[in-house]
Amino acid sequence: MTGILLTIPASGPATVLADPSAQEAYRHPLPGYVYRFPHDHGAHEEFRTEWWYYTGHLSTKSGRRFGYQLTFFRRGVTHEEARKNPSRWAIRHLYLAHVALTDLDRSRFSYAEKLSRAGLGKAGAERGRLRVWIDRWKVDAAPAEPHRHHLQATGDDFTLDLTVASEKPPVIHGQDGVSRKGAAPEQASHYYSLTRLATSGTIIVAGETLPVTGLSWMDHEFGSGDLGANQVGWDWFSLQLDNRMEVMLYRLRLADGTIDPASSGSLILPDGRVQGLAASDIRMETLESWTSRLSGARYPAQWKIAIPSADLMLEVTPELPDQELRTARSTQVTYWEGAARISGTQRGVPLAGAGYVELTGYAERFRQRL
């Protein structure tokens, strides 16, 4: 997710009542936030919602191709009962996770999900360093090598065990350390990405262990706001081009079908410099659509994207139409998250690449249900 998951609808492992004062109990992102790495890879419990999000494209030595997603979410739960309860089992944070694997050459998509409260070591996230986990699913980095992240997760028919290492410095999105998600002051987040992560490790598919290498992307975002009343969902893109440029875009969709002016993006140049993109800097056209047989949702399924200021024209096409997740046992959201291929040009020079796309609010309007 993150994508830009501002609201996590979730049913906890015990009954959790929404607290009207919860928003006031957390900080909101403010301009001037100064990032410190690797410290900011860790948890920020002063903000209500946080996630660590990895996607990537992998291949074996023989050329068999895969896409993957691994996301951990933390959602703070602040209500009077929890504040007064000294028990280590008191629900102060919910942790949720999704993992997905797309077997591109065999047209198979599999995913799994987890939900847990923080208690007795079952789930958690550390401050000041990268370590987040639920049971045996985890993302962590050794203090001596904070630039190398270790990812582990297992679905019903696959396992990921990957190491990623950044080839570029972190990319800070938005202006003055704040990424806007709407007009209200609280509709914002602190949001950064590692846009080019060299990846190696193994995946196990149907009992077969496959060494793989590839390229990944990591998002980390934290804030305390939720979607606005007039916002129904979003389209998010992470695009990695073969000229070592990357593009992050998100479009927040409104109930009347228009795009929220707060939508934005970032263009990352080969040397790591970042050019911010406003909604007016991005032109996007949907070329195709796909309808899910299971949810009935009709998703956009191919896009033409233009960034005139960079003389960049891209066409983004899902590698597999059905990469829909229906997460009834965790976030209770049905969304599309999948591997995509990219073709296009910059200043007339042909380009290719790979990316990931996240689409929410198509199966149902995205609402908070915590």
LOTOR-317936 format. One line per field, with one value per residue (C-alpha): residue number from 1; x, y, z. Coordinates in nm, 3 decimals, padded with zeros to 5 digits. Layout:
<nodes>
num [NUM; ...]
px [X; ...]
py [Y; ...]
pz [Z; ...]
</nodes>
This chain:
<nodes>
num [1; 2; 3; 4; 5; 6; 7; 8; 9; 10; 11; 12; 13; 14; 15; 16; 17; 18; 19; 20; 21; 22; 23; 24; 25; 26; 27; 28; 29; 30; 31; 32; 33; 34; 35; 36; 37; 38; 39; 40; 41; 42; 43; 44; 45; 46; 47; 48; 49; 50; 51; 52; 53; 54; 55; 56; 57; 58; 59; 60; 61; 62; 63; 64; 65; 66; 67; 68; 69; 70; 71; 72; 73; 74; 75; 76; 77; 78; 79; 80; 81; 82; 83; 84; 85; 86; 87; 88; 89; 90; 91; 92; 93; 94; 95; 96; 97; 98; 99; 100; 101; 102; 103; 104; 105; 106; 107; 108; 109; 110; 111; 112; 113; 114; 115; 116; 117; 118; 119; 120; 121; 122; 123; 124; 125; 126; 127; 128; 129; 130; 131; 132; 133; 134; 135; 136; 137; 138; 139; 140; 141; 142; 143; 144; 145; 146; 147; 148; 149; 150; 151; 152; 153; 154; 155; 156; 157; 158; 159; 160; 161; 162; 163; 164; 165; 166; 167; 168; 169; 170; 171; 172; 173; 174; 175; 176; 177; 178; 179; 180; 181; 182; 183; 184; 185; 186; 187; 188; 189; 190; 191; 192; 193; 194; 195; 196; 197; 198; 199; 200; 201; 202; 203; 204; 205; 206; 207; 208; 209; 210; 211; 212; 213; 214; 215; 216; 217; 218; 219; 220; 221; 222; 223; 224; 225; 226; 227; 228; 229; 230; 231; 232; 233; 234; 235; 236; 237; 238; 239; 240; 241; 242; 243; 244; 245; 246; 247; 248; 249; 250; 251; 252; 253; 254; 255; 256; 257; 258; 259; 260; 261; 262; 263; 264; 265; 266; 267; 268; 269; 270; 271; 272; 273; 274; 275; 276; 277; 278; 279; 280; 281; 282; 283; 284; 285; 286; 287; 288; 289; 290; 291; 292; 293; 294; 295; 296; 297; 298; 299; 300; 301; 302; 303; 304; 305; 306; 307; 308; 309; 310; 311; 312; 313; 314; 315; 316; 317; 318; 319; 320; 321; 322; 323; 324; 325; 326; 327; 328; 329; 330; 331; 332; 333; 334; 335; 336; 337; 338; 339; 340; 341; 342; 343; 344; 345; 346; 347; 348; 349; 350; 351; 352; 353; 354; 355; 356; 357; 358; 359; 360; 361; 362; 363; 364; 365; 366; 367; 368; 369; 370]
px [00.000; 00.124; 00.102; -00.077; -00.302; -00.441; -00.707; -00.682; -01.024; -00.960; -01.133; -00.903; -00.845; -01.074; -01.353; -01.212; -01.434; -01.349; -01.252; -01.372; -01.069; -00.824; -00.732; -00.636; -00.418; -00.176; 00.055; -00.015; 00.259; 00.396; 00.626; 00.992; 01.014; 01.380; 01.438; 01.717; 01.827; 01.838; 01.639; 01.330; 01.312; 01.175; 00.830; 00.670; 00.409; 00.323; 00.139; -00.172; -00.109; 00.213; 00.322; 00.634; 00.576; 00.795; 00.730; 00.960; 01.034; 01.243; 01.384; 01.570; 01.892; 01.685; 01.468; 01.148; 00.988; 00.796; 00.651; 00.603; 00.448; 00.511; 00.345; 00.326; 00.078; 00.061; -00.260; -00.267; -00.572; -00.615; -00.913; -00.956; -00.976; -00.643; -00.473; -00.583; -00.513; -00.160; -00.177; 00.075; -00.223; -00.401; -00.467; -00.266; -00.157; -00.290; -00.042; -00.152; 00.042; -00.014; 00.217; 00.158; 00.347; 00.274; 00.420; 00.442; 00.532; 00.265; -00.004; -00.064; -00.134; -00.130; -00.155; -00.182; -00.262; -00.206; -00.347; -00.225; -00.212; 00.119; 00.153; 00.405; 00.627; 00.371; 00.387; 00.552; 00.778; 01.088; 01.169; 01.492; 01.570; 01.400; 01.234; 00.866; 00.708; 00.400; 00.483; 00.748; 00.677; 00.928; 01.129; 01.447; 01.793; 02.098; 02.229; 02.569; 02.415; 02.108; 02.107; 02.038; 01.682; 01.584; 01.228; 01.057; 00.696; 00.505; 00.175; -00.015; 00.190; 00.495; 00.769; 00.978; 01.325; 01.488; 01.759; 01.737; 02.004; 01.948; 02.135; 02.003; 01.946; 01.595; 01.347; 01.140; 00.801; 00.596; 00.706; 00.908; 00.879; 00.499; 00.304; -00.046; -00.346; -00.625; -00.719; -00.757; -00.441; -00.453; -00.480; -00.106; 00.177; 00.551; 00.640; 00.968; 01.078; 01.381; 01.321; 01.598; 01.678; 01.909; 01.743; 01.859; 01.741; 01.512; 01.146; 00.981; 00.696; 00.509; 00.793; 01.065; 01.336; 01.439; 01.733; 01.629; 01.765; 01.588; 01.490; 01.259; 01.096; 01.025; 00.775; 00.749; 00.470; 00.329; 00.055; -00.268; -00.532; -00.791; -00.945; -01.170; -01.547; -01.541; -01.248; -01.335; -00.995; -00.666; -00.446; -00.075; 00.219; 00.585; 00.775; 01.139; 01.285; 01.586; 01.763; 01.778; 01.497; 01.199; 00.853; 00.606; 00.253; -00.070; -00.415; -00.681; -01.025; -01.329; -01.689; -01.778; -01.506; -01.256; -00.904; -00.826; -00.582; -00.372; -00.264; 00.105; 00.421; 00.798; 01.039; 01.370; 01.663; 01.947; 02.175; 01.911; 01.789; 01.414; 01.169; 00.831; 00.522; 00.190; -00.137; -00.126; 00.216; 00.076; -00.149; -00.304; -00.540; -00.696; -00.675; -00.828; -01.026; -01.068; -01.362; -01.309; -01.522; -01.511; -01.569; -01.740; -01.505; -01.410; -01.049; -00.850; -00.601; -00.372; -00.259; -00.089; 00.106; 00.270; 00.498; 00.549; 00.810; 01.041; 00.930; 00.837; 00.566; 00.492; 00.248; 00.185; 00.030; -00.044; 00.155; -00.152; -00.512; -00.614; -00.391; -00.679; -00.652; -00.965; -00.843; -01.141; -00.916; -00.706; -00.771; -01.112; -01.035; -01.063; -00.802; -00.584; -00.208; 00.007; 00.317; 00.323; 00.551; 00.641; 00.724; 00.765; 01.002; 01.189; 01.282; 01.214; 01.449; 01.278; 01.242; 01.131; 01.086; 00.883; 00.660; 00.377; 00.027; -00.219; -00.590; -00.836; -01.198; -01.321; -01.481; -01.638; -01.582; -01.284; -01.413; -01.274; -01.424; -01.190]
py [00.000; 00.247; 00.306; 00.572; 00.384; 00.667; 00.456; 00.094; -00.066; -00.348; -00.576; -00.640; -00.974; -00.841; -00.588; -00.238; 00.065; 00.379; 00.668; 01.013; 01.168; 00.938; 01.193; 01.442; 01.180; 01.162; 01.405; 01.533; 01.586; 01.940; 02.119; 02.117; 01.753; 01.651; 01.288; 01.092; 00.764; 00.485; 00.611; 00.693; 00.339; 00.252; 00.300; 00.639; 00.562; 00.929; 00.898; 00.687; 00.502; 00.370; 00.119; -00.038; -00.143; -00.345; -00.444; -00.581; -00.783; -01.099; -01.357; -01.687; -01.759; -01.941; -01.633; -01.732; -01.406; -01.308; -01.000; -00.965; -00.740; -00.740; -00.477; -00.430; -00.188; -00.041; 00.125; 00.294; 00.226; 00.494; 00.477; 00.522; 00.152; 00.081; 00.375; 00.251; -00.117; -00.213; -00.557; -00.637; -00.772; -00.436; -00.331; -00.018; -00.107; -00.341; -00.493; -00.619; -00.757; -00.866; -01.070; -01.155; -01.337; -01.310; -01.596; -01.396; -01.677; -01.915; -01.647; -01.731; -01.485; -01.584; -01.381; -01.418; -01.189; -01.157; -00.955; -00.934; -00.701; -00.606; -00.821; -01.062; -01.030; -01.167; -00.853; -00.516; -00.252; -00.105; 00.263; 00.394; 00.096; -00.117; -00.415; -00.494; -00.837; -01.051; -01.404; -01.524; -01.262; -00.981; -00.698; -00.601; -00.456; -00.528; -00.215; -00.273; -00.281; -00.052; -00.022; -00.397; -00.505; -00.867; -00.970; -01.295; -01.409; -01.723; -01.781; -02.107; -02.207; -01.979; -01.832; -01.516; -01.479; -01.172; -00.918; -00.570; -00.300; 00.057; 00.194; 00.549; 00.776; 00.801; 01.010; 01.252; 01.314; 01.633; 01.976; 02.061; 01.703; 01.678; 01.481; 01.627; 01.393; 01.650; 02.006; 01.958; 02.012; 01.658; 01.505; 01.460; 01.221; 01.198; 00.980; 00.861; 00.586; 00.379; 00.361; 00.129; -00.170; -00.440; -00.767; -01.125; -01.429; -01.725; -01.795; -02.129; -02.208; -02.541; -02.688; -02.577; -02.344; -02.086; -01.845; -01.506; -01.160; -00.841; -00.487; -00.369; -00.051; 00.042; 00.298; 00.407; 00.643; 00.766; 01.010; 01.042; 01.156; 00.958; 00.997; 01.299; 01.256; 01.322; 01.091; 00.738; 00.580; 00.621; 00.501; 00.471; 00.397; 00.311; 00.297; 00.192; 00.274; 00.117; 00.455; 00.452; 00.703; 00.631; 00.781; 00.780; 00.904; 00.897; 01.017; 01.060; 01.009; 01.212; 01.097; 01.290; 01.111; 01.397; 01.397; 01.572; 01.862; 01.726; 01.437; 01.451; 01.258; 01.260; 01.216; 01.069; 01.134; 00.883; 01.072; 01.063; 01.422; 01.460; 01.676; 01.718; 01.678; 01.852; 01.709; 01.959; 01.824; 01.477; 01.370; 01.027; 00.838; 00.497; 00.272; -00.056; -00.200; -00.536; -00.666; -00.903; -01.214; -01.246; -00.891; -00.742; -00.443; -00.282; -00.164; 00.043; -00.195; 00.005; 00.366; 00.628; 00.868; 01.191; 01.420; 01.709; 01.889; 01.588; 01.509; 01.167; 00.944; 00.608; 00.323; 00.103; -00.242; -00.501; -00.820; -01.018; -00.891; -01.062; -00.936; -00.853; -00.901; -00.958; -00.916; -01.015; -01.149; -00.836; -00.491; -00.593; -00.410; -00.544; -00.380; -00.441; -00.447; -00.582; -00.606; -00.403; -00.354; -00.016; 00.110; 00.465; 00.740; 01.035; 01.306; 01.054; 00.788; 00.450; 00.340; 00.024; -00.069; -00.240; -00.117; -00.176; -00.029; -00.008; 00.062; 00.112; 00.217; 00.027; -00.273; -00.044; 00.307; 00.316; 00.379; 00.356; 00.073; 00.054]
pz [00.000; -00.026; -00.153; 00.043; 00.281; 00.493; 00.660; 00.763; 00.805; 01.047; 01.292; 01.581; 01.752; 02.024; 02.023; 01.972; 01.997; 01.802; 02.027; 01.910; 02.078; 01.900; 01.636; 01.907; 02.076; 01.783; 01.608; 01.260; 01.001; 01.000; 00.755; 00.845; 00.949; 00.933; 00.838; 01.005; 00.854; 00.952; 01.255; 01.047; 00.910; 01.254; 01.407; 01.480; 01.744; 01.790; 01.456; 01.427; 01.100; 00.953; 00.693; 00.544; 00.186; -00.052; -00.412; -00.675; -00.985; -00.957; -01.197; -01.178; -01.366; -01.628; -01.678; -01.492; -01.372; -01.059; -00.897; -00.522; -00.259; 00.118; 00.337; 00.714; 00.871; 01.220; 01.338; 01.678; 01.894; 02.159; 02.389; 02.761; 02.844; 02.673; 02.844; 03.187; 03.126; 03.242; 03.081; 02.812; 02.614; 02.611; 02.253; 02.180; 01.827; 01.563; 01.318; 00.980; 00.684; 00.324; 00.103; -00.262; -00.535; -00.907; -01.113; -01.435; -01.673; -01.540; -01.488; -01.123; -00.841; -00.474; -00.156; 00.221; 00.513; 00.886; 01.173; 01.531; 01.827; 01.981; 02.287; 02.435; 02.128; 01.883; 01.664; 01.679; 01.533; 01.692; 01.722; 01.580; 01.359; 01.096; 01.260; 01.212; 01.242; 01.288; 01.399; 01.152; 00.889; 00.923; 00.775; 00.956; 00.915; 01.128; 01.305; 01.143; 00.792; 00.801; 00.420; 00.381; 00.459; 00.513; 00.413; 00.510; 00.466; 00.378; 00.201; 00.155; -00.149; -00.152; 00.068; 00.025; 00.177; 00.022; 00.093; -00.059; -00.065; -00.178; -00.479; -00.427; -00.125; 00.023; -00.175; 00.036; -00.123; -00.101; 00.010; 00.322; 00.448; 00.410; 00.148; 00.110; 00.081; 00.089; 00.177; 00.554; 00.763; 00.902; 00.553; 00.512; 00.586; 00.612; 00.315; 00.170; -00.070; -00.154; -00.527; -00.648; -00.429; -00.561; -00.457; -00.409; -00.219; -00.264; -00.320; -00.266; -00.505; -00.490; -00.286; -00.530; -00.397; -00.657; -00.620; -00.758; -00.822; -00.919; -00.834; -00.555; -00.424; -00.062; 00.073; 00.436; 00.533; 00.864; 00.957; 01.156; 00.907; 00.715; 00.372; 00.328; 00.310; -00.064; -00.143; -00.257; -00.327; -00.510; -00.794; -00.706; -00.936; -00.871; -01.199; -01.244; -01.586; -01.754; -01.778; -01.392; -01.354; -01.129; -01.103; -00.813; -00.880; -00.683; -00.784; -00.515; -00.671; -00.562; -00.550; -00.866; -01.064; -01.068; -00.924; -00.596; -00.655; -00.366; -00.590; -00.674; -00.748; -00.775; -01.065; -00.952; -01.184; -01.242; -01.001; -00.723; -00.754; -00.708; -00.900; -00.733; -00.952; -00.888; -01.016; -01.303; -01.412; -01.483; -01.770; -01.747; -01.976; -01.908; -02.213; -02.093; -01.802; -01.630; -01.426; -01.135; -01.149; -00.769; -00.646; -00.951; -00.936; -01.266; -01.254; -01.501; -01.662; -01.888; -01.875; -02.087; -01.866; -01.981; -01.782; -02.026; -01.813; -01.856; -02.213; -02.077; -02.231; -02.072; -02.123; -01.818; -01.864; -01.592; -01.635; -01.528; -01.521; -01.197; -00.916; -00.681; -00.304; -00.093; 00.263; 00.476; 00.755; 00.801; 00.652; 00.511; 00.188; -00.166; -00.383; -00.688; -00.641; -00.917; -01.129; -01.450; -01.748; -01.894; -02.241; -02.365; -02.465; -02.320; -02.566; -02.840; -02.698; -02.634; -02.272; -02.096; -01.733; -01.464; -01.187; -00.944; -00.936; -00.645; -00.703; -00.416; -00.394; -00.700; -00.525; -00.264; -00.142; 00.090; 00.443; 00.794; 00.994; 01.290]
</nodes>
